[in-house]
């Protein structure tokens, strides 16, 4: 049912969320749409095929109208798609509707749509209802060469279109975002024809990319801004590689980064990163499993100002051991002006910092995974010779020295050494003036470390998400790699690089560890290939486990008690199938099954004496299979042994009867299939698979993998 509707509106402020093509119309527009839809003529009845025979049993594909069913009023089509035109320059675009909440006579457009139409707030636009055909194919052309940075073009474009767009118009520029960077694509072609505009809701849209003809050039050096107004730090265009156990030399400028990568495939052993700085100079060492890496984005760090910068990561560390996306460990070195230069030394604060870096395997479990704790610098509590016989404690430094030299040591120690009253550390008297204690934590050490310590652990840092503040830089880094809404993740459902957003809104998704984006993205449904049920993406794994549980807990098919038969068991005292039980059925009453046992005994005796005469026979209690006939006495002796295995009345015994050629062939094929699959499935299931797949061994093996339970290994 088609109808026409159009109206003119004044452009209001841009919509708060400029992503997508959704417009906001007034309530009066909805009322006029409903009125226009109701007054439209009904669709004409379908024309019947003149060759159709109404007396036939077959239904005509167009002959499905029920004359007794009342005609229901037609509802508004969904989705509603509109043509938006600027009457001043006749530029046209298309879009869907978000809601009907604008003021009377006003329309709100996304900012990109206002730019495309060349309209501003207060201008007039014409909006017309335009039903569009479902799009099947779209071709995009990137407008810049940096689109090669996108990890997966099609996944990103499909995710953006699915979440934000109702229509596509040829010639429009589609802007998509990966991380903090935005990329533009021009809509080049659309199908089906004429391809000026299509609807992309509830349709399978194939996406294609037209590469640029210009030479691809790498992006310029990225920038990374620091908190507290720090200067932008520059990355080198290419990471430098390290080799395990091999020392390398580097040089980094002040307030800039130098990045190294090292391949660590063996995660059974930890690693130890050691950086030695050439004086004068200072730097910070940052380690992470992901890029980008900076002062705000890292996992392990060392912010010491003196001595070697060492970071020890044991193999038991969860972030180190569970890295799955790659085997690379990223190391960032951030150059700082030396404390000596800052305090008035003649060396330039803007000079390069020269250092050496070494990465080695670390097999011990002791040692902290990071040396960035503010309590670093504690003294050794184990004093040699403490309490030993013949030793006495020095009252000045606390050392235990031999009693014969205590007087000599004490005089020298009091004259040259001093002991800090707060931490008990002993140092030379001229060094006591350069000894400091932090008033906010337990950190103590050389005064050259004080400025950097206060900046790192007692500054003030605010995350870009504006929801987290912390005085300590390591706490900010922990927030940014865990709960920060601006943290970039690869969505496990749409496989695009997106911001994880706030925590999921429901407790179930929070327990699963889903972000708000993954919670929303995982609500999309797909059809289960086994049961044809529509299942949400985030429930696919549980749904598949349910199928696996049902498959593994199926009852094994009950076969005929005849060990040479492959048919299903029937309800009789021998547990045989109906065909095998036929010769033993008797019309007279036999409450104790005596006559039945006699018939079975005669059958066994005949098999053992004369055999069945069939060349295909595989019955091990048949003279034909054995190739040797028995006399009556020997046959009777063997018959008594196998007759006891029948267990007449329990329907669970073993019976040995000859069968036809087809049954024997199927039994052999089932045994071959059982051996080919290395006994993973019971023979009963192999027989059922051959029945279903018409004795096709390859198809039967596939059926077993999909539907049959595997044997439980002990």
C-alpha positions as CSV (number, residue, x, y, z in Angstrom):
1,X,0.0,0.0,0.0
2,X,1.6,3.2,-1.2
3,X,0.7,6.8,-0.2
4,X,2.2,10.2,-0.7
5,X,3.1,12.7,2.0
6,X,5.4,15.8,2.0
7,X,5.8,18.9,4.1
8,X,8.2,21.8,4.6
9,X,9.9,22.4,7.9
10,X,12.3,24.9,9.5
11,X,15.8,23.5,10.4
12,X,16.4,23.6,14.1
13,X,19.5,22.8,16.1
14,X,21.4,19.7,15.0
15,X,20.6,16.4,16.7
16,X,22.6,15.7,19.9
17,X,24.0,12.5,18.3
18,X,25.2,13.3,14.8
19,X,26.0,9.7,14.0
20,X,23.6,8.2,11.5
21,X,20.9,9.5,9.3
22,X,18.0,9.7,11.8
23,X,16.0,12.9,11.8
24,X,13.6,14.3,14.4
25,X,10.1,15.4,13.2
26,X,7.3,17.1,15.1
27,X,4.2,15.3,16.5
28,X,2.0,16.9,13.9
29,X,4.1,15.2,11.1
30,X,3.2,11.8,12.6
31,X,-0.5,12.7,12.7
32,X,-0.5,13.9,9.1
33,X,1.4,10.7,8.1
34,X,-1.3,8.5,9.7
35,X,-4.0,10.5,8.0
36,X,-2.4,10.3,4.6
37,X,-1.8,6.6,5.0
38,X,-5.4,6.0,6.1
39,X,-6.9,7.9,3.2
40,X,-4.7,6.1,0.6
41,X,-6.6,3.7,-1.7
42,X,-6.2,0.0,-0.8
43,X,-3.9,-2.1,-2.9
44,X,-5.6,-3.9,-5.9
45,X,-6.4,-7.6,-5.4
46,X,-3.9,-10.0,-6.9
47,X,-4.6,-11.1,-10.4
48,X,-5.2,-14.8,-10.9
49,X,-3.4,-16.9,-13.5
50,X,-5.9,-17.7,-16.2
51,X,-4.3,-21.2,-16.6
52,X,-5.0,-22.0,-12.9
53,X,-7.5,-24.8,-12.4
54,X,-9.6,-24.1,-9.3
55,X,-10.7,-27.7,-9.1
56,X,-7.1,-29.0,-8.6
57,X,-5.6,-29.9,-5.3
58,X,-2.7,-27.4,-5.7
59,X,-2.9,-23.9,-4.3
60,X,-2.1,-21.1,-6.6
61,X,0.8,-19.0,-5.2
62,X,-1.3,-15.9,-5.6
63,X,-4.6,-17.6,-4.7
64,X,-4.3,-17.4,-0.9
65,X,-6.9,-14.8,0.1
66,X,-9.5,-16.0,2.5
67,X,-12.9,-14.5,1.6
68,X,-14.2,-15.0,5.2
69,X,-11.3,-13.3,6.9
70,X,-11.9,-9.7,7.8
71,X,-9.6,-7.1,6.1
72,X,-7.3,-5.6,8.7
73,X,-6.3,-2.0,8.6
74,X,-2.9,-1.4,7.1
75,X,-0.2,-0.2,9.5
76,X,2.5,2.4,8.7
77,X,5.4,0.8,6.8
78,X,8.5,0.2,8.8
79,X,11.0,1.7,8.6
80,X,9.8,5.1,7.4
81,X,12.3,6.5,4.9
82,X,12.2,10.1,3.8
83,X,13.7,12.3,1.1
84,X,15.1,15.6,2.5
85,X,15.6,18.4,-0.1
86,X,17.0,21.9,0.1
87,X,14.7,23.9,-2.2
88,X,17.4,26.6,-2.6
89,X,19.9,24.4,-4.3
90,X,17.9,21.3,-5.0
91,X,20.4,19.0,-3.2
92,X,18.7,15.8,-2.0
93,X,19.6,13.2,0.6
94,X,17.7,10.5,2.5
95,X,17.2,9.4,6.0
96,X,15.1,7.6,8.6
97,X,13.2,9.0,11.5
98,X,14.4,8.8,15.1
99,X,11.4,10.2,16.9
100,X,8.5,12.7,16.6
101,X,9.4,15.1,19.4
102,X,10.4,18.3,17.7
103,X,8.6,21.6,18.0
104,X,5.8,22.3,15.6
105,X,7.1,23.3,12.2
106,X,10.7,22.4,13.1
107,X,13.0,19.6,12.1
108,X,16.3,18.4,13.6
109,X,19.0,17.0,11.2
110,X,22.4,15.5,12.0
111,X,25.2,18.0,11.5
112,X,26.7,16.1,8.6
113,X,23.3,16.1,6.8
114,X,23.1,19.9,7.3
115,X,26.5,20.3,5.8
116,X,25.6,18.0,2.9
117,X,22.4,20.0,2.1
118,X,24.2,23.3,2.7
119,X,21.6,24.5,5.2
120,X,21.9,26.1,8.6
121,X,19.6,26.7,11.5
122,X,16.5,28.7,10.4
123,X,16.6,27.5,6.7
124,X,13.7,25.7,5.1
125,X,13.9,22.1,3.9
126,X,11.3,19.9,2.2
127,X,10.7,16.4,3.6
128,X,8.9,13.8,1.5
129,X,8.0,10.2,2.3
130,X,10.0,8.0,-0.1
131,X,9.7,4.2,0.1
132,X,13.1,2.8,-0.9
133,X,14.0,-0.7,-2.1
134,X,16.1,-2.9,0.1
135,X,19.8,-2.5,-0.7
136,X,21.8,-5.6,-1.8
137,X,25.2,-4.1,-2.6
138,X,27.2,-0.9,-1.8
139,X,30.5,0.3,-3.1
140,X,32.5,2.8,-1.1
141,X,35.6,4.9,-2.1
142,X,37.9,6.2,0.7
143,X,38.7,9.9,0.6
144,X,42.2,9.6,2.1
145,X,45.0,7.1,2.0
146,X,45.1,6.5,5.7
147,X,42.1,4.2,5.4
148,X,44.6,1.3,5.3
149,X,45.0,1.7,9.0
150,X,41.5,0.1,9.5
151,X,41.8,-3.4,10.7
152,X,38.8,-4.8,8.9
153,X,37.0,-2.6,6.4
154,X,33.8,-4.6,5.9
155,X,33.3,-5.4,9.6
156,X,33.7,-1.8,10.6
157,X,31.4,-0.4,7.8
158,X,28.7,-3.1,8.4
159,X,28.8,-2.3,12.2
160,X,28.4,1.4,11.6
161,X,25.6,1.0,9.1
162,X,23.8,-1.5,11.2
163,X,23.9,0.7,14.3
164,X,23.2,4.2,12.9
165,X,21.8,4.2,9.4
166,X,18.5,3.5,7.8
167,X,19.3,4.6,4.2
168,X,22.3,5.2,1.9
169,X,22.4,7.9,-0.8
170,X,24.8,7.8,-3.7
171,X,27.4,10.6,-3.4
172,X,27.1,11.1,0.4
173,X,30.2,10.8,2.6
174,X,30.0,8.2,5.2
175,X,32.2,8.9,8.3
176,X,33.3,6.0,10.5
177,X,35.5,6.0,13.5
178,X,38.1,3.5,14.6
179,X,39.7,4.4,17.9
180,X,40.2,8.1,18.1
181,X,40.6,8.5,14.3
182,X,37.8,9.2,11.8
183,X,37.8,8.0,8.2
184,X,35.6,9.1,5.4
185,X,34.1,7.0,2.5
186,X,32.1,8.2,-0.5
187,X,29.1,6.1,-1.5
188,X,30.0,5.4,-5.1
189,X,27.4,2.8,-6.3
190,X,24.3,1.1,-4.9
191,X,22.2,-1.8,-6.0
192,X,19.5,-2.6,-7.0
193,X,19.1,-0.1,-9.8
194,X,18.6,2.8,-10.3
195,X,20.8,3.0,-7.1
196,X,20.2,6.6,-6.1
197,X,19.2,5.6,-2.6
198,X,18.4,2.3,-0.8
199,X,17.1,1.2,2.5
200,X,19.6,-0.9,4.5
201,X,17.4,-2.1,7.4
202,X,16.6,-5.9,7.7
203,X,18.6,-6.7,4.6
204,X,21.9,-8.5,3.8
205,X,24.0,-5.7,2.3
206,X,27.3,-6.7,0.6
207,X,30.0,-4.0,1.1
208,X,32.8,-3.4,-1.4
209,X,35.8,-1.0,-1.2
210,X,37.3,0.8,-4.3
211,X,41.0,1.3,-3.5
212,X,42.6,4.7,-4.2
213,X,44.8,5.1,-7.2
214,X,47.2,7.4,-5.3
215,X,50.3,6.1,-3.6
216,X,49.6,4.9,-0.1
217,X,51.7,6.9,2.4
218,X,52.1,6.1,6.1
219,X,50.6,8.4,8.7
220,X,52.7,11.0,10.3
221,X,54.0,10.5,13.7
222,X,51.2,10.1,16.2
223,X,50.9,12.3,19.2
224,X,50.1,11.3,22.8
225,X,49.1,14.0,25.2
226,X,49.9,13.8,28.9
227,X,47.8,14.8,31.9
228,X,48.4,18.0,33.8
229,X,49.1,19.9,30.6
230,X,52.3,18.0,29.7
231,X,53.8,18.5,26.3
232,X,52.9,16.2,23.4
233,X,55.3,13.3,23.1
234,X,56.2,11.9,19.7
235,X,56.6,8.3,18.7
236,X,59.1,7.1,16.1
237,X,57.5,6.0,12.8
238,X,58.7,2.4,13.2
239,X,59.1,0.2,16.3
240,X,62.6,-1.2,17.0
241,X,63.0,-4.9,17.6
242,X,64.8,-6.6,20.5
243,X,66.1,-10.1,20.8
244,X,65.9,-12.0,24.0
245,X,69.2,-12.0,25.8
246,X,70.8,-9.5,23.5
247,X,71.6,-6.0,24.8
248,X,70.7,-3.0,22.6
249,X,71.5,0.7,22.8
250,X,69.0,3.5,22.4
251,X,68.7,7.2,22.5
252,X,65.6,9.1,23.3
253,X,65.0,12.9,23.5
254,X,63.4,14.6,26.5
255,X,59.6,14.5,26.6
256,X,59.6,12.0,23.7
257,X,59.1,8.2,23.5
258,X,61.1,5.4,21.9
259,X,59.3,2.1,21.5
260,X,60.7,-1.4,21.3
261,X,59.0,-4.7,20.5
262,X,60.2,-8.2,21.4
263,X,58.7,-11.6,20.5
264,X,58.2,-13.8,23.5
265,X,56.6,-17.1,22.3
266,X,57.6,-19.0,25.4
267,X,55.3,-17.9,28.2
268,X,56.3,-20.7,30.5
269,X,59.1,-18.4,31.7
270,X,58.8,-14.9,32.9
271,X,61.0,-12.0,31.6
272,X,63.1,-9.3,33.2
273,X,63.6,-5.9,31.5
274,X,66.7,-4.0,32.6
275,X,67.5,-0.5,31.4
276,X,70.8,1.2,32.3
277,X,70.9,5.0,31.9
278,X,74.0,6.9,31.0
279,X,74.5,9.9,33.4
280,X,73.3,12.6,33.3
281,X,69.8,11.5,32.2
282,X,66.6,10.1,33.4
283,X,63.8,8.0,31.8
284,X,60.8,5.9,32.6
285,X,60.3,2.4,31.4
286,X,56.8,1.2,30.4
287,X,55.8,-2.3,29.3
288,X,52.5,-3.5,27.9
289,X,51.0,-6.3,25.8
290,X,49.1,-3.9,23.6
291,X,49.7,-0.6,21.8
292,X,49.6,2.3,22.1
293,X,51.8,2.5,25.1
294,X,52.4,5.7,27.1
295,X,52.6,7.1,30.6
296,X,48.8,6.7,30.8
297,X,48.5,3.4,29.0
298,X,50.7,0.6,30.2
299,X,50.6,-2.4,32.5
300,X,54.1,-2.5,34.1
301,X,56.3,0.4,34.7
302,X,59.4,1.6,36.5
303,X,59.6,5.3,37.5
304,X,62.8,5.2,39.5
305,X,65.3,8.0,39.0
306,X,68.5,6.3,40.2
307,X,70.2,3.1,39.3
308,X,69.1,0.5,36.8
309,X,65.4,0.5,35.8
310,X,64.4,-3.1,36.2
311,X,60.9,-4.6,35.6
312,X,60.4,-8.3,36.5
313,X,57.3,-10.1,35.1
314,X,56.9,-13.6,36.4
315,X,55.3,-16.3,34.2
316,X,52.3,-16.4,36.7
317,X,51.3,-12.9,35.9
318,X,47.8,-13.0,34.4
319,X,48.2,-10.2,31.9
320,X,51.5,-11.8,30.7
321,X,50.4,-15.4,30.6
322,X,47.0,-14.9,29.0
323,X,47.9,-12.7,26.1
324,X,46.2,-14.1,23.0
325,X,46.1,-11.5,20.2
326,X,49.9,-11.7,19.6
327,X,53.2,-12.8,21.0
328,X,54.8,-9.3,21.1
329,X,55.7,-7.5,24.2
330,X,55.8,-3.7,23.7
331,X,58.4,-1.6,25.7
332,X,58.2,2.2,25.8
333,X,61.0,4.4,27.0
334,X,60.0,8.0,27.9
335,X,62.9,10.5,28.2
336,X,63.0,13.0,31.1
337,X,65.3,15.9,32.0
338,X,67.7,14.7,34.6
339,X,67.1,15.9,38.2
340,X,70.6,17.2,38.3
341,X,69.9,19.4,35.3
342,X,66.7,20.6,36.8
343,X,68.5,21.6,40.0
344,X,71.0,23.8,38.3
345,X,73.6,21.5,36.6
346,X,75.3,22.7,33.5
347,X,73.9,19.9,31.3
348,X,71.1,20.8,29.0
349,X,67.6,19.6,30.0
350,X,66.7,19.1,26.4
351,X,69.6,16.7,25.5
352,X,69.2,13.1,24.5
353,X,69.1,10.3,27.1
354,X,71.4,7.4,26.1
355,X,70.7,4.0,27.6
356,X,71.1,0.3,27.1
357,X,68.2,-2.2,27.2
358,X,68.3,-5.9,27.9
359,X,65.4,-8.5,28.1
360,X,66.1,-11.9,29.6
361,X,64.0,-14.9,30.6
362,X,63.2,-15.0,34.3
363,X,62.3,-18.4,35.9
364,X,61.9,-17.4,39.5
365,X,58.6,-16.6,41.2
366,X,60.0,-14.1,43.6
367,X,60.3,-10.5,42.6
368,X,57.7,-7.9,42.1
369,X,56.1,-7.7,38.6
370,X,56.8,-3.9,38.7
371,X,59.2,-1.7,40.5
372,X,57.0,1.4,40.4
373,X,55.7,1.2,44.0
374,X,56.1,4.4,46.0
375,X,57.5,2.4,48.9
376,X,60.6,1.4,46.9
377,X,63.8,2.0,48.7
378,X,63.3,0.1,51.9
379,X,66.5,-1.2,53.7
380,X,67.5,-4.8,54.2
381,X,66.1,-6.0,57.5
382,X,68.5,-9.0,57.7
383,X,71.6,-7.9,59.6
384,X,74.7,-10.1,59.3
385,X,75.9,-11.8,62.6
386,X,73.0,-10.4,64.6
387,X,73.0,-12.0,68.1
388,X,76.1,-14.2,67.3
389,X,78.6,-15.0,70.0
390,X,81.6,-12.6,70.1
391,X,79.7,-9.8,68.3
392,X,78.3,-6.6,69.6
393,X,75.8,-4.1,68.1
394,X,77.1,-0.6,67.2
395,X,74.9,2.1,68.8
396,X,75.3,4.4,65.8
397,X,74.7,2.3,62.7
398,X,73.2,-0.9,64.2
399,X,75.8,-3.2,62.7
400,X,77.1,-6.2,64.6
401,X,80.8,-6.2,64.7
402,X,83.5,-8.3,66.6
403,X,83.8,-7.2,70.3
404,X,87.6,-6.7,69.9
405,X,87.1,-4.0,67.3
406,X,83.9,-2.3,68.6
407,X,85.7,0.7,70.1
408,X,87.7,1.3,66.9
409,X,84.5,1.0,64.8
410,X,82.4,3.2,67.0
411,X,84.8,6.1,66.9
412,X,85.0,6.0,63.2
413,X,81.3,5.5,62.7
414,X,80.2,8.3,64.9
415,X,82.7,10.7,63.3
416,X,81.7,9.8,59.7
417,X,78.2,8.3,59.6
418,X,74.7,9.5,60.5
419,X,71.5,7.5,61.0
420,X,68.1,8.8,59.8
421,X,65.7,9.0,62.7
422,X,62.6,8.2,60.5
423,X,63.8,5.2,58.4
424,X,66.9,4.1,60.2
425,X,69.0,4.3,57.1
426,X,72.7,4.9,57.7
427,X,74.6,7.2,55.4
428,X,77.6,9.6,55.3
429,X,77.1,12.8,57.2
430,X,77.4,15.0,54.1
431,X,74.6,12.9,52.4
432,X,72.1,13.4,55.2
433,X,71.2,16.8,53.8
434,X,70.2,15.2,50.5
435,X,68.0,12.6,52.2
436,X,64.2,13.1,51.9
437,X,61.0,11.5,53.2
438,X,57.7,11.8,51.4
439,X,55.0,13.3,53.6
440,X,52.3,11.4,51.8
441,X,53.7,7.8,51.7
442,X,56.6,5.7,53.0
443,X,58.9,6.6,50.1
444,X,62.4,7.9,51.1
445,X,65.7,8.3,49.2
446,X,67.9,10.8,47.5
447,X,66.5,14.3,47.1
448,X,67.0,14.1,43.4
449,X,64.1,11.6,43.3
450,X,61.7,13.8,45.2
451,X,60.4,15.9,42.3
452,X,59.7,13.0,40.1
453,X,58.1,11.0,42.9
454,X,55.7,13.8,43.7
455,X,54.8,14.2,40.1
456,X,54.2,10.5,39.5
457,X,52.4,9.5,42.8
458,X,51.1,12.8,44.3
459,X,50.1,14.9,41.3
460,X,46.6,15.1,39.9
461,X,45.5,13.2,36.8
462,X,42.1,13.1,35.1
463,X,41.1,10.5,32.6
464,X,39.8,11.6,29.2
465,X,36.5,9.9,30.1
466,X,36.0,12.6,32.8
467,X,34.7,9.9,35.2
468,X,38.0,9.1,37.0
469,X,40.6,11.2,38.8
470,X,43.6,10.1,40.7
471,X,46.8,11.6,42.2
472,X,48.9,8.6,41.1
473,X,49.8,7.9,37.5
474,X,49.9,4.1,37.9
475,X,46.3,4.2,39.2
476,X,45.2,6.1,36.2
477,X,46.9,3.5,33.9
478,X,45.1,0.7,35.8
479,X,41.8,2.5,35.2
480,X,42.4,3.1,31.5
481,X,43.2,-0.6,30.8
482,X,40.2,-2.0,32.8
483,X,37.1,0.1,33.5
484,X,37.6,3.2,31.5
485,X,34.6,3.8,29.1
486,X,37.1,5.2,26.5
487,X,39.1,2.0,26.5
488,X,39.3,0.5,23.0
489,X,38.4,-3.2,22.6
490,X,37.9,-5.6,19.8
491,X,34.2,-6.4,20.1
492,X,33.8,-10.2,20.3
493,X,30.6,-10.0,18.3
494,X,31.1,-7.4,15.5
495,X,35.0,-7.7,15.6
496,X,35.6,-4.0,15.2
497,X,37.7,-1.6,17.3
498,X,35.3,0.3,19.5
499,X,35.1,2.0,22.9
500,X,33.9,-0.4,25.6
501,X,31.6,2.3,27.1
502,X,30.2,2.1,30.6
503,X,29.6,-1.2,32.4
504,X,26.8,-3.4,31.1
505,X,23.3,-2.4,32.4
506,X,22.3,-5.8,33.6
507,X,23.9,-8.1,36.2
508,X,24.0,-11.1,33.8
509,X,26.2,-9.3,31.3
510,X,28.4,-7.9,34.0
511,X,29.1,-11.4,35.3
512,X,30.0,-12.4,31.7
513,X,32.5,-9.5,31.6
514,X,30.7,-7.7,28.7
515,X,31.0,-4.0,28.2
516,X,28.0,-1.9,27.3
517,X,28.9,-2.0,23.6
518,X,29.2,-5.8,23.7
519,X,26.0,-6.1,25.7
520,X,24.1,-4.1,23.0
521,X,25.9,-5.7,20.1
522,X,25.4,-9.2,21.5
523,X,21.6,-8.8,21.5
524,X,21.6,-9.4,17.8
525,X,20.2,-12.8,16.9
526,X,21.2,-15.5,14.4
527,X,19.5,-18.8,13.5
528,X,20.8,-22.0,15.1
529,X,21.8,-24.4,12.3
530,X,20.7,-27.4,14.4
531,X,17.3,-26.4,15.9
532,X,16.5,-23.4,13.7
533,X,15.8,-21.3,16.8
534,X,16.8,-17.6,16.9
535,X,19.5,-17.2,19.5
536,X,21.2,-13.9,20.6
537,X,25.0,-13.8,19.8
538,X,25.9,-13.6,23.5
539,X,23.9,-16.8,24.2
540,X,25.3,-18.8,21.3
541,X,28.0,-20.5,23.4
542,X,25.5,-21.5,26.1
543,X,23.1,-22.6,23.4
544,X,25.7,-24.7,21.7
545,X,26.7,-26.2,25.1
546,X,23.1,-27.2,25.6
547,X,23.0,-29.0,22.3
548,X,26.3,-30.7,23.2
549,X,24.8,-31.8,26.6
550,X,21.7,-33.2,25.0
551,X,23.9,-35.0,22.4
552,X,26.1,-36.5,25.0
553,X,23.2,-37.7,27.1
554,X,21.3,-39.5,24.5
555,X,20.4,-43.1,25.1
556,X,22.3,-45.6,23.0
557,X,20.0,-47.3,20.4
558,X,18.9,-50.8,21.5
559,X,19.7,-53.4,18.9
560,X,18.4,-56.8,18.3
561,X,19.7,-59.5,20.8
562,X,21.0,-61.4,17.7
563,X,24.7,-60.5,17.6
564,X,24.7,-60.7,13.8
565,X,21.6,-58.4,13.3
566,X,21.6,-54.6,13.1
567,X,17.8,-54.0,13.4
568,X,16.1,-52.4,16.4
569,X,15.1,-54.5,19.4
570,X,11.5,-55.4,19.9
571,X,9.6,-56.2,23.1
572,X,9.8,-60.0,23.4
573,X,11.3,-62.4,25.9
574,X,14.4,-62.9,23.7
575,X,15.1,-59.2,23.0
576,X,15.1,-59.9,19.3
577,X,13.8,-57.7,16.4
578,X,10.5,-58.7,14.9
579,X,12.2,-60.4,11.9
580,X,14.5,-62.5,14.0
581,X,11.8,-63.4,16.5
582,X,9.4,-64.5,13.8
583,X,10.5,-68.2,13.6
584,X,10.2,-68.6,17.4
585,X,6.7,-67.2,17.8
586,X,4.0,-69.8,18.8
587,X,0.3,-69.2,19.0
588,X,-0.2,-71.4,22.1
589,X,0.3,-70.4,25.7
590,X,3.9,-70.8,27.0
591,X,4.1,-69.2,30.5
592,X,7.5,-70.6,31.3
593,X,9.0,-70.2,27.8
594,X,9.8,-73.9,27.7
595,X,8.6,-74.4,24.1
596,X,10.5,-71.2,23.1
597,X,13.7,-72.6,24.5
598,X,13.1,-75.9,22.7
599,X,12.7,-74.1,19.4
600,X,15.9,-72.1,20.0
601,X,17.8,-75.2,20.9
602,X,16.7,-77.0,17.7
603,X,17.8,-73.9,15.7
604,X,21.2,-73.8,17.3
605,X,21.7,-77.6,16.9
606,X,20.8,-77.3,13.2
607,X,23.3,-74.4,12.7
608,X,26.1,-76.3,14.3
609,X,25.5,-79.6,12.5
610,X,24.6,-78.5,8.9
611,X,25.1,-74.7,8.8
612,X,23.0,-72.1,6.8
613,X,24.8,-72.7,3.5
614,X,25.2,-68.9,2.8
615,X,28.7,-67.8,1.7
616,X,28.3,-64.4,3.3
617,X,27.6,-65.9,6.8
618,X,29.7,-64.5,9.7
619,X,27.9,-66.3,12.5
620,X,30.7,-67.8,14.6
621,X,28.3,-70.5,15.8
622,X,27.4,-71.7,12.4
623,X,29.0,-74.7,10.6
624,X,29.1,-72.8,7.3
625,X,31.2,-70.0,8.8
626,X,33.5,-72.4,10.5
627,X,33.8,-74.6,7.4
628,X,33.3,-77.7,9.4
629,X,30.2,-79.7,10.2
630,X,29.7,-81.3,13.7
631,X,28.2,-84.5,14.7
632,X,25.1,-84.5,16.9
633,X,26.8,-85.1,20.2
634,X,29.5,-82.3,19.7
635,X,26.8,-79.9,18.4
636,X,24.6,-80.6,21.5
637,X,27.5,-79.9,23.8
638,X,28.3,-76.6,22.3
639,X,24.6,-75.7,22.0
640,X,24.2,-76.0,25.8
641,X,26.9,-73.4,26.3
642,X,25.5,-70.8,24.0
643,X,21.9,-71.5,25.0
644,X,22.8,-70.2,28.5
645,X,23.8,-66.9,27.0
646,X,20.3,-66.3,25.7
647,X,18.9,-65.5,29.2
648,X,15.4,-66.2,28.1
649,X,12.9,-63.8,29.8
650,X,15.4,-61.1,30.6
651,X,15.6,-59.7,27.0
652,X,19.3,-58.9,27.7
653,X,21.1,-62.0,26.5
654,X,23.2,-62.8,23.5
655,X,21.8,-64.9,20.7
656,X,23.7,-66.2,17.6
657,X,21.5,-66.6,14.5
658,X,22.3,-66.4,10.8
659,X,21.0,-63.4,8.9
660,X,20.5,-62.3,5.3
661,X,23.3,-60.8,3.1
662,X,22.1,-57.2,3.4
663,X,22.1,-57.3,7.2
664,X,25.6,-58.9,7.2
665,X,26.9,-56.2,4.8
666,X,25.6,-53.4,7.0
667,X,27.1,-55.1,10.1
668,X,30.5,-55.2,8.4
669,X,30.3,-51.6,7.3
670,X,29.4,-50.5,10.8
671,X,32.4,-52.2,12.2
672,X,34.6,-50.6,9.6
673,X,33.2,-47.2,10.4
674,X,33.8,-47.9,14.1
675,X,37.4,-48.7,13.4
676,X,38.0,-45.7,11.1
677,X,36.7,-43.3,13.7
678,X,39.1,-45.0,16.3
679,X,36.2,-46.2,18.5
680,X,35.0,-42.7,19.4
681,X,31.4,-43.8,18.8
682,X,29.5,-46.9,19.8
683,X,28.8,-49.5,17.1
684,X,25.0,-48.9,17.7
685,X,25.4,-45.3,16.7
686,X,27.5,-46.3,13.6
687,X,24.6,-48.6,12.5
688,X,22.1,-45.8,13.0
689,X,24.2,-43.4,11.0
690,X,24.4,-45.8,8.1
691,X,20.7,-46.2,8.2
692,X,20.1,-42.5,8.0
693,X,22.7,-41.8,5.3
694,X,21.7,-44.8,3.2
695,X,25.0,-46.7,3.8
696,X,27.2,-43.8,2.7
697,X,30.3,-44.1,4.9
698,X,31.5,-40.5,4.4
699,X,28.1,-39.0,5.1
700,X,27.6,-41.4,8.1
701,X,30.9,-40.2,9.6
702,X,29.7,-36.5,9.3
703,X,26.4,-37.4,10.8
704,X,28.1,-39.0,13.8
705,X,30.2,-35.9,14.4
706,X,27.1,-33.8,14.5
707,X,24.6,-35.9,16.3
708,X,26.1,-38.9,18.1
709,X,27.6,-38.8,21.6
710,X,31.3,-39.7,21.9
711,X,32.5,-42.4,24.3
712,X,33.6,-41.0,27.6
713,X,37.3,-41.6,28.1
714,X,38.4,-42.6,31.6
